[in-house]
Amino acid sequence: MKKEEIHLEDIWRILFGQAPPIFLLEVVFRTVITYVLLLFIVSWLGKRMSGQLTIMEMAVLLTLGAIVSVPMQTPDRGILQGLILLLCAVGFQRGISLIGFNNHKIENITQGKPTTLVKDGVMDLEKMANERISRQQIFAQLRGQNIFNLGMVDRVYLEAAGMLSIYTASKPRPGLPLYPPDDSPFYNGELLATENTEGIKVCVSCGKVLKSTEAGRCPNCEHDEFTHAVC
């Protein structure tokens, strides 16, 4: 439209656009058909599309949303064009998935691969920074599993789908307390060491456990703030 054709008092144009009012009924018809087709397409893509999505699945889902918007709303575009685009997007996704199934390197590129964020009760801060995962995000997930001590954790994996997989240690060991930051007694040195953690301190930054007699910075992350370990 030209700018001189736009008027705020033109309520009819604002409500109905330039298409005749009867097109609203056609929009309903187009929407029903497109919605049914989209349900079929998504179910064909598999159960993963209704769960946590990988990078490629998220890209396909966004593509599907862009494809279906035009056939539903534009009067000079037919539904058949959108259907062909949907089938092309699905075919592309299925083809890439098949190639990835037969080639592990392609699978890692298209689907992503897990990242180890915690190993033996110690956080890998470099990998966490690369994945843009904060300490409190990990701690919240661990607290949700009734884990309040990082020493209880053997591994934490960030899966390709964005979920955190948590594996606990077979035996209890000293580690960083995982209580929230505003629970200050656990982070300002006032927490009394338990019988199993006497003479042990832990790095607040990464969770590395050290002897209380060891001076200087943390050998794992070079941080210089410590607190009592708990078990």
LOLUMBA-96557 format. One record per atom (N, C-alpha, C): chain; x, y, z; residue in three letters. Coordinates in steps of 0.05 Angstrom, whole numbers, plus 5000, padded with zeros to 4 digits. Each point is the difference from the previous one (the first is absolute). Example, Ala and Ser with C-alpha at 12.3 -4.5 7.8 and 13.67 -1.06 7.14 Angstrom:
<recs>
A/5264/4886/5156/Ala
A/4982/5024/5000/Ala
A/5018/5024/5000/Ala
A/4993/5021/4986/Ser
A/5016/5024/5001/Ser
A/4985/5022/5014/Ser
</recs>
This chain:
<recs>
A/5017/4976/5000/Met
A/4983/5024/5000/Met
A/5017/5025/5000/Met
A/4990/5021/4988/Lys
A/5013/5025/5000/Lys
A/4993/5015/5026/Lys
A/5018/5016/5010/Lys
A/4996/5013/5026/Lys
A/4976/5019/5000/Lys
A/4993/5011/4977/Glu
A/4977/5017/5000/Glu
A/4973/4985/5002/Glu
A/5002/4973/4996/Glu
A/4976/4984/5003/Glu
A/4995/4991/5028/Glu
A/5018/5006/5019/Ile
A/4998/4991/5027/Ile
A/4987/5022/5017/Ile
A/4977/4994/5012/His
A/4986/5020/5017/His
A/4991/4985/5025/His
A/5005/5012/5024/Leu
A/4994/4988/5025/Leu
A/4970/4997/5004/Leu
A/4984/5017/4987/Glu
A/4971/4998/5003/Glu
A/4988/4979/4982/Glu
A/5016/4988/4983/Asp
A/4990/4979/4981/Asp
A/4997/4974/5015/Asp
A/4979/4998/5017/Ile
A/4996/4976/5017/Ile
A/4995/4975/4983/Ile
A/4985/5003/4978/Trp
A/4994/4977/4983/Trp
A/5026/4987/4990/Trp
A/5019/5017/4990/Arg
A/5025/4989/4990/Arg
A/5016/4987/5023/Arg
A/5000/5012/5024/Ile
A/5015/4989/5022/Ile
A/4989/4973/5008/Ile
A/4974/4997/5000/Leu
A/4987/4975/5008/Leu
A/5001/4978/4979/Leu
A/4994/5008/4975/Phe
A/4997/4980/4979/Phe
A/5023/5000/4979/Phe
A/5017/5021/5001/Gly
A/5021/5002/4980/Gly
A/4988/5008/4974/Gly
A/5014/4993/4978/Gln
A/4991/5008/4973/Gln
A/4984/4977/4987/Gln
A/4999/4977/5013/Ala
A/4984/4977/4990/Ala
A/4971/5004/5008/Ala
A/4982/4989/4984/Pro
A/4971/5002/5007/Pro
A/4994/4984/5025/Pro
A/4979/5008/5015/Pro
A/4994/4986/5026/Pro
A/4996/4970/4997/Pro
A/4991/4991/4977/Ile
A/4995/4971/4996/Ile
A/5026/4985/5002/Ile
A/5023/5013/4997/Phe
A/5026/4987/5002/Phe
A/5005/4990/5028/Phe
A/4987/5011/5020/Leu
A/5003/4991/5028/Leu
A/4991/4971/5002/Leu
A/4978/4993/4986/Leu
A/4991/4972/5000/Leu
A/5020/4982/4986/Leu
A/5012/5011/4979/Glu
A/5021/4984/4986/Glu
A/5024/4996/5018/Glu
A/5007/5020/5016/Val
A/5022/4998/5019/Val
A/4995/4977/5019/Val
A/4976/4998/5010/Val
A/4993/4978/5019/Val
A/5004/4973/4985/Val
A/4990/4998/4976/Phe
A/5003/4976/4984/Phe
A/5029/4993/4995/Phe
A/5016/5020/4993/Arg
A/5029/4996/4995/Arg
A/5014/4991/5026/Arg
A/4992/5012/5022/Thr
A/5013/4994/5026/Thr
A/4995/4971/5008/Thr
A/4975/4991/4997/Val
A/4993/4973/5007/Val
A/5016/4980/4984/Val
A/5001/5004/4973/Ile
A/5015/4982/4983/Ile
A/5030/5000/5007/Ile
A/5011/5024/5003/Thr
A/5029/5002/5006/Thr
A/5007/4988/5027/Thr
A/4982/5004/5020/Tyr
A/5004/4989/5027/Tyr
A/5001/4970/4999/Tyr
A/4981/4988/4986/Val
A/4999/4971/4997/Val
A/5025/4989/4987/Val
A/5009/5014/4978/Leu
A/5024/4992/4986/Leu
A/5025/5002/5018/Leu
A/5000/5022/5016/Leu
A/5023/5005/5018/Leu
A/5001/4979/5022/Leu
A/4977/4992/5010/Leu
A/5000/4978/5020/Leu
A/5011/4974/4989/Leu
A/4992/4995/4975/Phe
A/5010/4975/4987/Phe
A/5030/5002/4996/Phe
A/5010/5023/4991/Ile
A/5028/5004/4995/Ile
A/5017/4997/5025/Ile
A/4991/5013/5022/Val
A/5014/4999/5025/Val
A/5001/4971/5011/Val
A/4977/4986/4999/Ser
A/4999/4972/5009/Ser
A/5018/4983/4983/Ser
A/5003/5006/4975/Trp
A/5017/4985/4982/Trp
A/5030/5004/5007/Trp
A/5006/5024/5009/Leu
A/5028/5006/5008/Leu
A/5008/4984/5024/Leu
A/4981/4991/5016/Gly
A/5007/4982/5023/Gly
A/4995/5013/5027/Gly
A/5002/4984/5021/Lys
A/4994/5009/5027/Lys
A/5019/5021/5010/Lys
A/5024/5002/4988/Arg
A/5020/5020/5009/Arg
A/4989/5028/4997/Arg
A/4983/5005/4979/Met
A/4990/5027/4995/Met
A/4982/5009/5023/Met
A/4989/4982/5016/Ser
A/4982/5009/5022/Ser
A/5015/4999/5026/Ser
A/5026/4994/5000/Gly
A/5016/5000/5024/Gly
A/5021/5022/4999/Gly
A/5023/4996/5013/Gln
A/5021/5019/4998/Gln
A/5013/4999/4972/Gln
A/5003/5022/4987/Leu
A/5008/5001/4973/Leu
A/5030/5003/4997/Leu
A/5012/4987/4979/Thr
A/5027/5005/4993/Thr
A/5001/5025/4983/Thr
A/5025/5008/4992/Ile
A/5003/5025/4984/Ile
A/4986/4997/4973/Ile
A/5003/4977/4987/Met
A/4988/4997/4974/Met
A/4970/4998/5002/Met
A/4990/4987/5020/Glu
A/4971/4998/5003/Glu
A/4987/5027/5006/Glu
A/5014/5016/5016/Met
A/4990/5027/5005/Met
A/5000/5017/4974/Met
A/5020/4997/4984/Ala
A/5001/5014/4974/Ala
A/4977/4992/4982/Ala
A/4994/4973/4999/Val
A/4978/4990/4984/Val
A/4974/5011/5011/Val
A/4996/5000/5026/Leu
A/4975/5009/5012/Leu
A/4995/5030/4994/Leu
A/5021/5016/5001/Leu
A/4997/5029/4993/Leu
A/4994/5003/4970/Leu
A/5012/4983/4984/Thr
A/4994/5000/4971/Thr
A/4971/4993/4994/Thr
A/4990/4980/5014/Leu
A/4972/4993/4997/Leu
A/4981/5023/5007/Leu
A/5007/5014/5021/Gly
A/4983/5023/5008/Gly
A/5000/5021/4979/Gly
A/5023/5005/4988/Ala
A/5002/5021/4979/Ala
A/4985/4991/4975/Ala
A/5001/4974/4994/Ile
A/4987/4990/4976/Ile
A/4969/5002/5001/Ile
A/4989/4993/5023/Val
A/4971/4998/5002/Val
A/4986/5027/5002/Val
A/5015/5021/5008/Ser
A/4987/5026/5004/Ser
A/4989/5012/4974/Ser
A/5015/4997/4978/Val
A/4992/5012/4975/Val
A/4975/4986/4988/Val
A/4999/4974/4998/Pro
A/4977/4987/4988/Pro
A/4974/5005/5016/Pro
A/5003/5005/5027/Met
A/4976/5004/5016/Met
A/4988/5028/4996/Met
A/5017/5020/4994/Gln
A/4991/5028/5002/Gln
A/5000/5015/4974/Gln
A/5016/4992/4980/Thr
A/5003/5015/4976/Thr
A/4980/4991/4978/Thr
A/4982/5017/4991/Pro
A/4980/4991/4981/Pro
A/5011/4992/4972/Pro
A/5023/5011/4992/Asp
A/5010/4994/4974/Asp
A/5019/4977/5000/Asp
A/5003/4986/5022/Arg
A/5017/4976/5002/Arg
A/4983/4976/5007/Arg
A/5005/4978/4985/Gly
A/4984/4976/5005/Gly
A/5012/4982/5022/Gly
A/4983/4982/5010/Ile
A/5008/4982/5021/Ile
A/5020/4979/4989/Ile
A/4997/4993/4975/Leu
A/5017/4980/4988/Leu
A/5029/5008/5001/Leu
A/5006/5025/4996/Gln
A/5028/5010/5001/Gln
A/5011/4995/5028/Gln
A/4984/5006/5020/Gly
A/5010/4995/5028/Gly
A/5004/4971/5005/Gly
A/4983/4983/4990/Leu
A/5003/4971/5003/Leu
A/5026/4990/4988/Leu
A/5006/5010/4976/Ile
A/5025/4991/4987/Ile
A/5024/5009/5017/Ile
A/4999/5024/5011/Leu
A/5022/5010/5016/Leu
A/5003/4983/5026/Leu
A/4977/4993/5012/Leu
A/5000/4983/5024/Leu
A/5013/4973/4993/Leu
A/4993/4988/4978/Leu
A/5011/4974/4993/Leu
A/5030/5003/4994/Leu
A/5009/5022/4988/Cys
A/5029/5004/4995/Cys
A/5015/5003/5027/Cys
A/4988/5015/5019/Ala
A/5014/5003/5026/Ala
A/5002/4974/5014/Ala
A/4978/4984/4999/Val
A/5001/4974/5014/Val
A/5020/4981/4986/Val
A/4999/5000/4974/Gly
A/5019/4983/4985/Gly
A/5029/5007/5006/Gly
A/5006/5026/5002/Phe
A/5027/5009/5007/Phe
A/5008/4990/5028/Phe
A/4981/5003/5019/Gln
A/5007/4992/5028/Gln
A/5004/4970/5001/Gln
A/4983/4984/4987/Arg
A/5002/4971/5001/Arg
A/5026/4991/4986/Arg
A/5006/5013/4978/Gly
A/5025/4993/4986/Gly
A/5025/5005/5016/Gly
A/5001/5024/5013/Ile
A/5023/5006/5017/Ile
A/5002/4981/5023/Ile
A/4977/4992/5012/Ser
A/5000/4981/5022/Ser
A/5011/4973/4991/Ser
A/4992/4991/4976/Leu
A/5010/4975/4990/Leu
A/5030/5001/4995/Leu
A/5010/5022/4989/Ile
A/5029/5003/4995/Ile
A/5014/4999/5027/Ile
A/4989/5015/5020/Gly
A/5013/5000/5026/Gly
A/5000/4973/5014/Gly
A/4979/4984/4995/Phe
A/4999/4973/5011/Phe
A/5023/4983/4989/Phe
A/5008/5004/4975/Asn
A/5021/4984/4988/Asn
A/5027/5013/5002/Asn
A/5002/5025/5010/Asn
A/5025/5013/5002/Asn
A/5001/5015/5026/Asn
A/5017/4991/5019/His
A/5001/5011/5027/His
A/5009/5030/5000/His
A/5018/5008/4982/Lys
A/5009/5027/4999/Lys
A/4978/5019/4991/Lys
A/4985/4991/4980/Ile
A/4977/5016/4991/Ile
A/4979/5003/5022/Ile
A/4996/4978/5015/Glu
A/4981/5001/5022/Glu
A/5007/5020/5021/Glu
A/5026/5001/5007/Asn
A/5010/5020/5020/Asn
A/4995/5028/4990/Asn
A/5003/5005/4974/Ile
A/4997/5027/4989/Ile
A/4970/5008/5001/Ile
A/4983/4982/4991/Thr
A/4972/5007/4997/Thr
A/4984/4997/5025/Thr
A/5007/4980/5017/Gln
A/4984/4995/5024/Gln
A/5014/5011/5025/Gln
A/5026/5005/4998/Gly
A/5015/5009/5024/Gly
A/5009/4976/5016/Gly
A/5017/5005/5020/Lys
A/5010/4978/5017/Lys
A/5000/5009/5029/Lys
A/5000/4981/5019/Pro
A/4999/5007/5028/Pro
A/5026/5013/5009/Pro
A/4998/5017/5020/Thr
A/5023/5014/5012/Thr
A/5001/4994/5030/Thr
A/5024/4992/5009/Thr
A/5004/4994/5029/Thr
A/5004/5026/5015/Thr
A/4981/5007/5017/Leu
A/5002/5025/5016/Leu
A/5012/4996/5027/Leu
A/4995/4977/5012/Val
A/5010/4993/5027/Val
A/5013/4972/4999/Val
A/5024/4998/5010/Lys
A/5014/4975/5001/Lys
A/5012/4995/5027/Lys
A/4992/4979/5013/Asp
A/5010/4993/5027/Asp
A/4997/5023/5020/Asp
A/4977/5012/4999/Gly
A/4994/5022/5019/Gly
A/5012/5026/4995/Gly
A/5013/5004/4976/Val
A/5013/5025/4993/Val
A/4989/5011/4974/Val
A/4992/5025/4999/Met
A/4988/5012/4976/Met
A/5022/5007/4980/Met
A/4994/4996/4975/Asp
A/5017/5009/4978/Asp
A/4991/5027/4991/Asp
A/5012/5021/5011/Leu
A/4991/5027/4995/Leu
A/5003/5009/4971/Leu
A/5020/4990/4987/Glu
A/5004/5008/4972/Glu
A/4977/4989/4982/Glu
A/4993/4975/5004/Lys
A/4978/4989/4984/Lys
A/4973/5013/5008/Lys
A/4997/5006/5025/Met
A/4975/5014/5009/Met
A/4998/5027/4987/Met
A/5022/5014/4997/Ala
A/5000/5027/4987/Ala
A/4994/4997/4970/Ala
A/5011/4979/4988/Asn
A/4995/4996/4971/Asn
A/4971/4993/4995/Asn
A/4987/4985/5019/Glu
A/4972/4993/4997/Glu
A/4981/5020/5012/Glu
A/5012/5021/5012/Arg
A/4984/5021/5013/Arg
A/4981/4989/5021/Arg
A/5012/4983/5017/Ile
A/4986/4988/5023/Ile
A/5013/5011/5025/Ile
A/4983/5012/5017/Ser
A/5011/5012/5025/Ser
A/5001/4979/5022/Ser
A/5015/5006/5021/Arg
A/5001/4982/5023/Arg
A/4973/4996/5013/Arg
A/4985/5022/5003/Gln
A/4974/4998/5013/Gln
A/4980/4984/4984/Gln
A/5003/4999/4973/Gln
A/4983/4983/4984/Gln
A/5005/4971/5006/Gln
A/5025/4993/5003/Ile
A/5007/4972/5007/Ile
A/4992/4994/5028/Ile
A/5005/5019/5019/Phe
A/4993/4995/5028/Phe
A/4970/4996/5003/Phe
A/4984/5016/4985/Ala
A/4971/4997/5002/Ala
A/4991/4972/4991/Ala
A/5012/4990/4979/Gln
A/4993/4973/4990/Gln
A/5008/4979/5021/Gln
A/5023/5004/5013/Leu
A/5009/4981/5020/Leu
A/4983/5000/5025/Leu
A/4993/5025/5008/Arg
A/4982/5002/5023/Arg
A/4973/4987/4995/Arg
A/4991/5002/4975/Gly
A/4975/4987/4992/Gly
A/5001/4970/5002/Gly
A/5025/4989/5000/Gln
A/5004/4971/5004/Gln
A/5008/4993/5029/Gln
A/4995/5019/5018/Asn
A/5007/4997/5028/Asn
A/5030/4996/5004/Asn
A/5016/5013/4984/Ile
A/5029/5000/5002/Ile
A/5009/5027/5010/Ile
A/5012/5002/5024/Phe
A/5008/5025/5011/Phe
A/5030/5002/5005/Phe
A/5014/4982/4988/Asn
A/5029/4999/5003/Asn
A/5012/4991/4973/Asn
A/5017/5016/4988/Leu
A/5012/4994/4974/Leu
A/5016/4974/5000/Leu
A/5010/4993/5024/Gly
A/5015/4975/5002/Gly
A/4983/4975/4996/Gly
A/4974/5003/5002/Met
A/4982/4977/4994/Met
A/4997/4995/4971/Met
A/5011/5018/4983/Val
A/4996/4998/4971/Val
A/5025/4987/4987/Val
A/4995/4980/4983/Asp
A/5021/4988/4985/Asp
A/5003/5013/4973/Asp
A/4978/5003/4986/Arg
A/5000/5013/4973/Arg
A/4974/5016/4997/Arg
A/5002/5023/4986/Val
A/4977/5015/4990/Val
A/5006/5005/4970/Val
A/4982/4990/4983/Tyr
A/5002/5003/4971/Tyr
A/4979/5019/4990/Tyr
A/5008/5019/4983/Leu
A/4981/5016/4985/Leu
A/4994/4986/4974/Leu
A/4977/4988/4997/Glu
A/4993/4985/4977/Glu
A/4996/5018/4976/Glu
A/5001/4988/4976/Ala
A/4996/5016/4975/Ala
A/4973/5013/4999/Ala
A/4980/4987/5014/Ala
A/4973/5011/5000/Ala
A/4996/5022/5021/Ala
A/5022/5007/5015/Gly
A/4998/5021/5020/Gly
A/4994/4991/5028/Gly
A/4995/4974/5004/Met
A/4994/4990/5027/Met
A/5026/4994/5015/Met
A/4999/5000/5027/Leu
A/5022/4993/5017/Leu
A/4996/4972/5010/Leu
A/5020/4983/4995/Ser
A/4999/4973/5011/Ser
A/5019/4998/5023/Ser
A/4990/4991/5023/Ile
A/5015/5001/5025/Ile
A/5005/4971/5010/Ile
A/5026/4994/5006/Tyr
A/5007/4974/5011/Tyr
A/5014/5004/5027/Tyr
A/4990/4988/5020/Thr
A/5011/5004/5027/Thr
A/5023/4981/5005/Thr
A/5017/5007/5020/Ala
A/5022/4983/5007/Ala
A/4991/4976/5016/Ala
A/5014/4978/4998/Ser
A/4993/4976/5015/Ser
A/5004/5002/5030/Ser
A/5020/5017/5008/Lys
A/5006/5004/5028/Lys
A/5000/5030/5006/Lys
A/4990/5008/5024/Pro
A/5000/5029/5007/Pro
A/5028/5010/5003/Pro
A/5005/5025/4992/Arg
A/5026/5012/5002/Arg
A/4996/5030/5005/Arg
A/5020/5013/5011/Pro
A/4998/5029/5006/Pro
A/4997/5016/4974/Pro
A/4986/5022/5002/Gly
A/4996/5017/4976/Gly
A/4989/5027/5007/Gly
A/4995/5015/4979/Leu
A/4989/5028/5003/Leu
A/4971/4999/5008/Leu
A/4992/5014/5021/Pro
A/4971/5002/5006/Pro
A/4985/5015/4978/Pro
A/4976/4990/4994/Leu
A/4985/5011/4977/Leu
A/4976/5017/5008/Leu
A/5000/5010/5024/Tyr
A/4978/5017/5009/Tyr
A/5001/5027/4986/Tyr
A/4977/5013/4997/Pro
A/4999/5026/4986/Pro
A/5019/5021/5012/Pro
A/5009/5019/4983/Pro
A/5019/5020/5009/Pro
A/4990/5017/5024/Pro
A/4974/5004/5002/Asp
A/4990/5017/5022/Asp
A/4999/4984/5026/Asp
A/5006/4974/4999/Asp
A/5003/4984/5025/Asp
A/5029/5004/5009/Asp
A/5006/5024/5009/Ser
A/5027/5009/5004/Ser
A/5018/4983/5018/Ser
A/4990/4988/5021/Pro
A/5018/4984/5018/Pro
A/5016/4979/4985/Pro
A/4990/4991/4977/Phe
A/5014/4979/4985/Phe
A/5022/5011/4983/Phe
A/5002/5027/4997/Tyr
A/5019/5011/4982/Tyr
A/5019/5021/5012/Tyr
A/4996/5007/5026/Asn
A/5017/5020/5012/Asn
A/5018/4989/5021/Asn
A/5004/4974/5000/Gly
A/5019/4988/5018/Gly
A/4989/4993/5027/Gly
A/4974/5004/5005/Glu
A/4989/4994/5026/Glu
A/4990/4971/5003/Glu
A/4999/4985/4977/Leu
A/4991/4973/5002/Leu
A/5020/4982/5014/Leu
A/4991/4986/5021/Leu
A/5018/4983/5014/Leu
A/5005/4974/4984/Leu
A/5025/4992/4998/Ala
A/5007/4975/4986/Ala
A/4989/4976/5015/Ala
A/4991/4981/4985/Thr
A/4990/4975/5012/Thr
A/5024/4982/5007/Thr
A/4994/4978/5013/Glu
A/5022/4982/5009/Glu
A/5015/4989/4975/Glu
A/4986/4996/4978/Asn
A/5012/4989/4976/Asn
A/5015/5020/4983/Asn
A/4997/5026/5007/Thr
A/5013/5021/4984/Thr
A/5019/5017/5015/Thr
A/5008/4992/5024/Glu
A/5019/5015/5015/Glu
A/5027/5001/4985/Glu
A/5011/5025/4998/Gly
A/5025/5004/4986/Gly
A/4997/5001/4970/Gly
A/4975/5003/4990/Ile
A/4995/5001/4971/Ile
A/4986/5026/4993/Ile
A/5009/5013/4979/Lys
A/4986/5024/4989/Lys
A/4993/4995/4971/Lys
A/4982/5016/4989/Val
A/4992/4996/4973/Val
A/4998/5027/4986/Val
A/5008/5001/4974/Cys
A/5000/5024/4985/Cys
A/4971/5008/4993/Cys
A/4992/5024/5006/Val
A/4973/5010/4995/Val
A/4995/5002/4970/Val
A/5020/5004/4984/Ser
A/4997/5004/4972/Ser
A/4994/4975/4984/Ser
A/5016/4979/5005/Cys
A/4998/4975/4984/Cys
A/4994/4975/5016/Cys
A/5002/5001/5027/Gly
A/4994/4977/5016/Gly
A/5024/4981/5005/Gly
A/5024/5009/4993/Lys
A/5024/4984/5005/Lys
A/5005/4998/5030/Lys
A/5003/4975/5010/Val
A/5005/4995/5028/Val
A/5030/5000/5006/Val
A/5008/5015/5021/Leu
A/5028/5001/5007/Leu
A/5003/4997/5030/Leu
A/5024/4995/5009/Lys
A/5006/4999/5028/Lys
A/5001/5029/5011/Lys
A/4991/5004/5024/Ser
A/4999/5026/5012/Ser
A/5028/5012/5002/Ser
A/5020/4983/5001/Thr
A/5028/5010/5003/Thr
A/5011/5010/4974/Thr
A/4987/4994/4977/Glu
A/5010/5009/4974/Glu
A/4994/5029/4997/Glu
A/5021/5016/4994/Ala
A/4997/5029/4997/Ala
A/5000/5007/4971/Ala
A/4992/5025/4995/Gly
A/5000/5010/4972/Gly
A/4974/4997/4986/Gly
A/5001/5002/4974/Arg
A/4976/4998/4983/Arg
A/4992/4971/4994/Arg
A/4976/4997/4991/Cys
A/4990/4973/4992/Cys
A/5017/4991/4975/Cys
A/5011/4976/5001/Pro
A/5016/4990/4977/Pro
A/4983/4994/4976/Pro
A/4973/4999/5003/Asn
A/4983/4993/4977/Asn
A/4991/5025/4985/Asn
A/4992/5021/5015/Cys
A/4988/5024/4987/Cys
A/5014/5026/5008/Cys
A/5021/4998/5017/Glu
A/5015/5024/5008/Glu
A/4983/5019/5017/Glu
A/4978/4991/5011/His
A/4983/5017/5017/His
A/5012/4999/5029/His
A/4995/5021/5015/Asp
A/5013/5002/5026/Asp
A/4980/5001/5023/Asp
A/4975/4992/4995/Glu
A/4979/5000/5021/Glu
A/4992/4971/5006/Glu
A/5001/4994/5026/Phe
A/4994/4973/5009/Phe
A/4979/5000/5022/Phe
A/4988/4977/5004/Thr
A/4981/4996/5022/Thr
A/5004/4972/5011/Thr
A/4986/4994/5022/His
A/5002/4973/5011/His
A/4986/4980/4982/His
A/5012/4977/4997/Ala
A/4987/4978/4985/Ala
A/4980/4987/5018/Ala
A/4979/4989/4988/Val
A/4980/4985/5015/Val
A/4998/4972/4988/Val
A/4990/4981/5015/Cys
A/4999/4973/4991/Cys
A/4972/4989/5005/Cys
</recs>
